[in-house]
Amino acid sequence: MKHIGLLLVGHVDAGSMHVGGDYPELYENLLQRHEIELTTYHCDEGQMPDSLSDQDGWFCSPSRLSVYDNVAWLRDVEQLLRDIVSTETPYVGICFGHQLMAQALGVVVKKAEYGWGIGMKEYEIHIAQPWMTPPATQIRLAASHQDQVMSLPDGARLLASSDYCPIGGMQIGERAWTLQVHPEFSLELATSLLATRQQLFGPEKVEKALSTLQTSLDQDLVAGWIARFFHLCG
């Protein structure tokens, strides 16, 4: 069993929380059969780890905030991510956790000219890693973001990309990686989020995004990658 700290920096929209709960429940459901035990740190309430050695590795949740928002506790999490990299502590960041790591390492994150990336998105995998078993050159997962990472941090390698999101995943050293899309979003949850946020996205874009959610997502595949990463590196 690997003990992983979940840095909780945001919450699922209240209108869709009935589908699978909040991020702690979603990630527990995603990873529990892979011998991963999560401990949640409510960073948005000021609960930060006493030490990075408290857990075998760290996982940063998504958030509806932007990483550049003027929120004091976000700067504490940003420094924590720099410490994670400098100490080569195992880390996986999803969506906001991808963007915050990029900003922590000195690159710009901002709203993309593309606008909102929603619905199912295909991402090309550029780096084959030992923990990517079974291997895949492409993954399909649900997306929900307006901000994007504009460039790779110094020393980072491009892990994943999509036609609408060139920096869709990063490998930082051998013990940290990030992904823009959401392995914890089921078809049901992604559909619910679109339905409850039509005013934000616009009905035309929502209809187009819903049409992409007619096929299975690679949730189990990427959940296995995350778990094997922590088992190999933790």
C-alpha positions as CSV (number, residue, x, y, z in Angstrom):
1,M,0.0,0.0,0.0
2,K,1.3,3.5,-0.9
3,H,0.2,6.5,1.1
4,I,-0.4,9.5,-1.0
5,G,-1.2,13.1,0.1
6,L,-4.0,14.8,-1.9
7,L,-3.5,18.5,-2.0
8,L,-7.1,19.7,-2.2
9,V,-7.1,23.1,-3.9
10,G,-10.7,23.1,-5.3
11,H,-14.0,21.4,-5.3
12,V,-16.4,19.8,-7.8
13,D,-19.3,22.1,-8.8
14,A,-22.0,21.7,-6.2
15,G,-24.6,21.0,-9.0
16,S,-22.7,17.9,-10.0
17,M,-21.4,16.6,-6.7
18,H,-24.2,14.0,-6.5
19,V,-22.6,12.0,-9.3
20,G,-19.5,10.9,-7.5
21,G,-18.8,13.3,-4.6
22,D,-16.0,15.8,-4.3
23,Y,-12.4,15.3,-5.5
24,P,-11.3,13.1,-2.5
25,E,-14.1,10.7,-3.2
26,L,-13.5,10.7,-7.0
27,Y,-9.8,10.0,-6.6
28,E,-10.4,7.4,-3.9
29,N,-12.8,5.6,-6.2
30,L,-10.3,5.9,-9.1
31,L,-7.3,4.6,-7.3
32,Q,-8.5,2.4,-4.4
33,R,-8.2,-0.9,-6.3
34,H,-4.5,-0.1,-7.0
35,E,-3.4,-0.1,-3.4
36,I,-3.3,3.6,-3.1
37,E,-4.5,5.2,0.2
38,L,-5.2,8.9,0.0
39,T,-5.0,11.4,2.8
40,T,-6.6,14.7,2.0
41,Y,-5.0,18.0,3.0
42,H,-7.5,20.9,2.8
43,C,-5.0,23.4,1.4
44,D,-7.9,25.8,0.6
45,E,-8.7,25.9,4.3
46,G,-5.0,26.4,5.3
47,Q,-4.2,22.8,6.1
48,M,-0.7,22.2,4.7
49,P,1.6,19.2,5.2
50,D,4.0,19.4,8.1
51,S,6.6,17.6,6.0
52,L,6.8,16.2,2.5
53,S,8.0,12.9,4.1
54,D,4.6,12.5,5.8
55,Q,3.4,10.7,2.6
56,D,5.0,8.5,0.0
57,G,4.0,10.9,-2.7
58,W,1.7,13.9,-3.5
59,F,-1.2,14.5,-5.8
60,C,-2.7,17.9,-6.6
61,S,-6.4,18.2,-7.3
62,P,-8.1,20.4,-10.0
63,S,-9.7,23.7,-9.0
64,R,-12.1,26.2,-10.5
65,L,-9.6,28.9,-9.5
66,S,-7.0,30.2,-11.8
67,V,-3.4,29.6,-10.7
68,Y,-2.6,33.4,-11.0
69,D,-5.5,34.4,-8.7
70,N,-4.5,36.6,-5.8
71,V,-5.1,34.0,-3.1
72,A,-2.6,33.8,-0.3
73,W,-2.8,30.1,0.4
74,L,-2.1,29.3,-3.3
75,R,1.3,30.8,-2.9
76,D,2.0,28.4,-0.1
77,V,1.0,25.4,-2.3
78,E,3.1,26.9,-5.1
79,Q,6.2,26.9,-2.8
80,L,5.3,23.4,-1.8
81,L,5.5,22.2,-5.4
82,R,8.9,23.8,-5.8
83,D,10.0,21.9,-2.7
84,I,8.6,18.7,-4.2
85,V,10.7,19.2,-7.3
86,S,13.9,20.2,-5.5
87,T,13.6,17.1,-3.2
88,E,12.6,14.8,-6.0
89,T,9.5,13.8,-4.2
90,P,6.9,11.8,-6.3
91,Y,4.2,14.0,-7.6
92,V,1.2,13.9,-10.0
93,G,-0.7,17.1,-10.9
94,I,-4.1,17.1,-12.7
95,C,-5.5,20.1,-14.5
96,F,-4.9,22.9,-12.0
97,G,-2.2,20.8,-10.5
98,H,-0.5,20.7,-13.9
99,Q,-0.9,24.5,-14.3
100,L,0.3,25.3,-10.8
101,M,3.4,23.2,-11.2
102,A,4.2,25.1,-14.4
103,Q,3.7,28.5,-12.8
104,A,5.7,27.4,-9.8
105,L,8.6,26.6,-12.1
106,G,8.5,30.0,-13.8
107,V,6.3,29.7,-16.9
108,V,3.2,31.7,-17.9
109,V,-0.3,30.2,-17.4
110,K,-3.1,32.2,-19.0
111,K,-6.5,32.0,-20.7
112,A,-6.1,30.3,-24.1
113,E,-7.2,31.9,-27.4
114,Y,-9.0,28.7,-28.0
115,G,-11.4,29.4,-25.1
116,W,-12.8,26.6,-23.0
117,G,-11.6,23.1,-23.7
118,I,-14.6,20.9,-22.7
119,G,-15.9,17.4,-23.6
120,M,-13.8,14.4,-24.5
121,K,-10.3,15.3,-25.8
122,E,-7.7,13.2,-27.4
123,Y,-4.1,13.6,-26.2
124,E,-1.0,12.3,-27.8
125,I,1.6,10.7,-25.5
126,H,5.1,11.8,-26.4
127,I,7.2,10.0,-23.8
128,A,7.0,6.3,-23.0
129,Q,7.6,5.6,-19.3
130,P,8.1,2.4,-17.4
131,W,4.9,3.0,-15.4
132,M,2.8,3.4,-18.6
133,T,1.6,-0.2,-18.7
134,P,-0.2,-1.1,-20.7
135,P,1.4,1.5,-23.0
136,A,-0.6,3.8,-25.2
137,T,0.3,6.5,-27.8
138,Q,-3.0,8.3,-27.3
139,I,-5.5,8.8,-24.5
140,R,-9.1,10.0,-24.4
141,L,-10.3,11.8,-21.3
142,A,-12.7,14.6,-20.3
143,A,-11.5,18.2,-20.2
144,S,-12.8,21.3,-18.5
145,H,-10.4,24.2,-18.6
146,Q,-9.9,27.7,-20.0
147,D,-6.4,28.4,-18.8
148,Q,-3.4,26.7,-20.4
149,V,0.3,26.3,-19.8
150,M,2.1,28.5,-22.4
151,S,5.5,26.8,-22.5
152,L,7.6,24.1,-20.8
153,P,9.6,25.0,-17.7
154,D,13.4,24.7,-18.0
155,G,14.4,21.1,-18.0
156,A,10.8,19.7,-18.3
157,R,9.9,17.4,-21.2
158,L,6.6,17.4,-23.1
159,L,4.6,14.4,-22.0
160,A,1.3,14.9,-23.7
161,S,-0.4,17.3,-26.1
162,S,-3.6,17.9,-28.0
163,D,-4.5,19.9,-31.1
164,Y,-6.1,22.5,-28.9
165,C,-3.6,22.3,-26.0
166,P,0.1,22.1,-27.0
167,I,1.4,21.7,-23.4
168,G,-1.0,19.1,-22.2
169,G,1.3,17.2,-19.9
170,M,4.9,17.5,-18.5
171,Q,7.6,15.2,-17.2
172,I,9.7,17.0,-14.6
173,G,12.8,14.9,-13.8
174,E,11.9,11.3,-13.2
175,R,9.6,11.7,-10.2
176,A,7.0,14.2,-11.2
177,W,4.5,14.5,-14.0
178,T,1.3,16.4,-14.9
179,L,-1.7,16.1,-17.1
180,Q,-4.2,18.7,-18.2
181,V,-7.2,16.4,-18.7
182,H,-9.2,14.7,-16.0
183,P,-8.9,10.9,-15.3
184,E,-11.4,11.2,-12.5
185,F,-14.2,12.5,-14.7
186,S,-16.6,9.8,-15.8
187,L,-18.9,10.2,-18.8
188,E,-21.7,10.8,-16.3
189,L,-19.8,13.5,-14.4
190,A,-18.5,15.3,-17.5
191,T,-22.1,15.3,-18.9
192,S,-23.5,16.7,-15.6
193,L,-20.9,19.5,-15.5
194,L,-21.7,20.5,-19.0
195,A,-25.4,20.6,-18.3
196,T,-25.1,22.7,-15.1
197,R,-22.7,25.2,-16.7
198,Q,-24.4,26.0,-20.0
199,Q,-24.5,29.7,-19.2
200,L,-20.7,29.7,-18.7
201,F,-19.8,27.7,-21.8
202,G,-22.6,28.7,-24.1
203,P,-25.3,26.3,-25.5
204,E,-23.6,25.8,-28.9
205,K,-20.3,24.8,-27.4
206,V,-22.0,22.6,-24.8
207,E,-23.9,20.7,-27.5
208,K,-20.7,20.1,-29.4
209,A,-18.9,18.9,-26.3
210,L,-21.8,16.6,-25.4
211,S,-21.5,14.9,-28.8
212,T,-18.0,13.8,-27.9
213,L,-19.1,12.1,-24.8
214,Q,-20.6,9.1,-26.6
215,T,-17.6,6.8,-26.3
216,S,-15.6,5.3,-23.4
217,L,-12.9,7.2,-21.6
218,D,-9.4,5.9,-20.7
219,Q,-10.0,6.4,-17.0
220,D,-8.9,2.9,-15.9
221,L,-5.8,3.1,-18.1
222,V,-4.6,6.4,-16.7
223,A,-5.5,5.4,-13.1
224,G,-3.2,2.4,-13.6
225,W,-0.4,4.7,-14.8
226,I,-0.8,7.0,-11.8
227,A,-0.8,4.1,-9.4
228,R,2.2,2.3,-11.0
229,F,4.1,5.6,-11.0
230,F,3.7,5.9,-7.2
231,H,4.5,2.3,-6.6
232,L,7.7,2.5,-8.6
233,C,8.8,6.0,-7.4
234,G,7.3,6.2,-3.9
